[in-house]
Amino acid sequence: MIIQSVLVILGIFVFYQLILRLARRYWKFPAPSFIGKFLDSKQRKVMQPPEKIISRSGIDKGMTVLEIGCGSGAFTTDVARAIGNKGILSALDIEIKMLKQVASKLNRIENKDIKNVKLVQASAYTLPFSKESFDIVYMVAVFQEIPNKEKALKEINRVLKNNGILSISEFIVDPDYPLKSTTIKMVQRTGFNLNIVSGNFFNYTITFGKNKV
């Protein structure tokens, strides 16, 4: 009976993935705000532990960090604490409803200690920041949602410091999930230099160095 239940769940998951992946191949759009609770759920953090994203990305104390596609803030508070009070985290999303969820999260009693987060509504195509503003720009299950990746990468290159890092994390549950090789080819095409590939097939992070040309 247990085996049958597992097979049914697995079958539903595979069907869900096939349908969503087929739809997403032709229809790119930001994550809708109504799935914010899942994006910032305990289940999500089990699948993509924030501490691993932080470690693999090279995020550290005192850094100036940009999170593109922060969603409902699944990683925002963890990164904010990782960079400390001397660091600054700009949490950017194109969806105002997502940013309202982040704001609500930051207003909770357990997060009142966090004072270093700036919420920004903007597109990845026109980042409202000066040239060479950030030590790290990171995205978690976001890169594939961007239709014009080349345009976004050029903007990211512009706002990164000369020794800056671009970090892209993906996990297989996401219907937009790409293979590591696909992510590497897409980013290197714009001139970024491959740094470190970490994680596994199901859950990985890749970091790139800024194109200084």
QUIUR-V40203 format. One record per residue. N is the residue number from 0. PHI is phi in degrees with one decimal (* if undefined). PSI is psi in whole degrees, 0 to 359 (NA if undefined). OMEGA is omega in whole degrees, -180 to 180 (NA if undefined). Layout:
n->[N,N]
phi->[PHI,PHI]
psi->[PSI,PSI]
omega->[OMEGA,OMEGA]
This chain:
n->[0,1,2,3,4,5,6,7,8,9,10,11,12,13,14,15,16,17,18,19,20,21,22,23,24,25,26,27,28,29,30,31,32,33,34,35,36,37,38,39,40,41,42,43,44,45,46,47,48,49,50,51,52,53,54,55,56,57,58,59,60,61,62,63,64,65,66,67,68,69,70,71,72,73,74,75,76,77,78,79,80,81,82,83,84,85,86,87,88,89,90,91,92,93,94,95,96,97,98,99,100,101,102,103,104,105,106,107,108,109,110,111,112,113,114,115,116,117,118,119,120,121,122,123,124,125,126,127,128,129,130,131,132,133,134,135,136,137,138,139,140,141,142,143,144,145,146,147,148,149,150,151,152,153,154,155,156,157,158,159,160,161,162,163,164,165,166,167,168,169,170,171,172,173,174,175,176,177,178,179,180,181,182,183,184,185,186,187,188,189,190,191,192,193,194,195,196,197,198,199,200,201,202,203,204,205,206,207,208,209,210,211,212]
phi->[*,-64.1,-62.0,-63.4,-63.7,-62.3,-64.9,-64.5,-61.4,-63.1,-62.8,-63.3,-62.1,-62.8,-61.8,-58.8,-65.3,-63.0,-64.1,-65.5,-65.0,-66.2,-65.6,-71.1,-64.5,-110.5,-137.1,-97.9,-157.5,-64.5,-59.0,-67.7,-64.2,-69.6,-95.6,-56.4,-64.5,-71.0,-59.0,-111.3,-96.3,-63.3,-62.5,-63.2,-71.4,-71.4,-72.8,-131.4,-58.9,-55.1,-63.0,-73.3,-59.3,-63.3,-64.6,-66.2,-80.7,85.5,-71.1,-147.5,-54.6,79.6,-79.1,-101.5,-124.5,-117.5,-105.1,-93.8,77.9,-68.4,59.8,-88.9,93.4,-57.2,-114.3,-59.7,-67.1,-66.1,-67.2,-58.3,-71.8,-66.1,-87.4,73.9,-65.4,-85.1,-94.8,-133.0,-116.2,-97.9,-98.0,-111.3,-151.1,-81.7,-95.2,-63.7,-66.9,-66.2,-64.4,-65.7,-68.0,-65.4,-60.1,-63.2,-64.9,-67.2,-83.5,-67.6,-55.5,-69.7,-113.7,-65.2,-75.2,-85.0,-125.0,-111.6,-110.4,-112.3,-89.3,-133.9,-96.2,-168.0,-91.9,-67.2,-79.6,-135.7,-72.3,-82.4,-136.1,-72.2,-61.0,56.6,-96.0,-123.6,-78.3,-141.6,-116.7,-129.8,-136.5,-120.8,53.6,-124.9,-51.6,-72.3,-78.5,-86.7,-60.8,-100.2,-68.0,-62.3,-64.2,-65.5,-65.1,-66.3,-68.4,-62.6,-59.2,-65.1,-87.0,-79.0,-68.7,-58.8,-104.5,-71.3,-123.5,-104.7,-118.4,-124.3,-116.1,-138.3,-141.6,-66.3,-66.5,-64.9,-63.2,-92.6,-50.2,-108.1,-66.7,-55.4,-61.3,-66.4,-61.8,-60.7,-62.7,-61.8,-77.5,-65.4,-60.1,-91.6,105.7,-67.6,-99.7,-68.6,-102.7,-131.3,-110.7,-133.5,94.9,-135.2,-59.3,-82.4,-154.1,-135.4,-132.9,-125.0,-110.6,-131.5,-92.5,-61.7,-80.4,-90.3,-73.7]
psi->[318,318,319,319,318,317,322,313,317,319,317,318,314,317,315,316,317,314,313,318,323,317,318,340,329,350,100,131,154,155,126,150,335,345,10,322,324,317,329,36,166,324,319,319,337,319,323,80,126,323,329,318,315,312,313,330,342,18,132,175,138,1,154,116,142,125,114,124,53,341,226,7,32,324,352,309,324,317,320,318,327,325,346,178,336,351,166,131,120,113,110,138,151,341,116,328,327,316,328,326,322,316,318,320,318,336,355,152,318,348,11,342,345,117,6,23,129,124,133,124,117,167,151,345,335,78,124,56,156,164,138,54,336,146,322,137,127,151,136,111,42,323,318,346,347,115,309,85,324,317,317,318,325,323,319,316,322,318,351,144,166,328,21,163,137,125,128,122,141,152,150,338,331,128,344,3,126,157,158,315,325,314,315,314,317,318,318,334,333,359,357,150,132,129,280,136,121,164,202,190,322,332,106,162,135,131,148,150,150,142,114,2,NA]
omega->[179,180,179,179,179,-180,178,179,179,179,178,-180,-180,179,179,-179,-180,-179,-178,-179,178,180,-177,178,-177,-174,-179,179,179,177,-180,-174,-176,177,-179,-179,177,-178,-179,-178,176,180,179,-177,174,-179,179,-178,-180,-178,178,177,-179,-179,-178,-178,-179,179,-175,-177,173,-177,172,-168,174,174,179,-178,-176,180,-179,174,-178,-177,-172,-177,179,179,179,179,-179,-179,175,-176,179,177,178,177,173,-179,-172,174,179,-177,-180,-180,176,-179,176,177,177,180,178,179,-179,-180,177,-178,-176,-179,-178,179,-176,-178,-171,-179,174,179,-175,174,-179,175,177,-179,-178,-178,-174,-178,179,176,176,-178,-168,173,-178,168,-180,178,179,-179,-177,-172,-177,178,-177,-178,-179,-175,-179,180,180,-179,178,177,178,178,-179,-175,177,173,-175,178,-175,-177,169,-180,179,179,180,172,-164,179,179,180,178,-174,175,173,178,-177,179,179,-179,-179,-179,-176,-180,179,-180,174,177,180,180,177,-174,173,-179,-177,-178,-178,-173,-171,-174,173,177,176,-178,175,-179,174,-176,-178,NA]
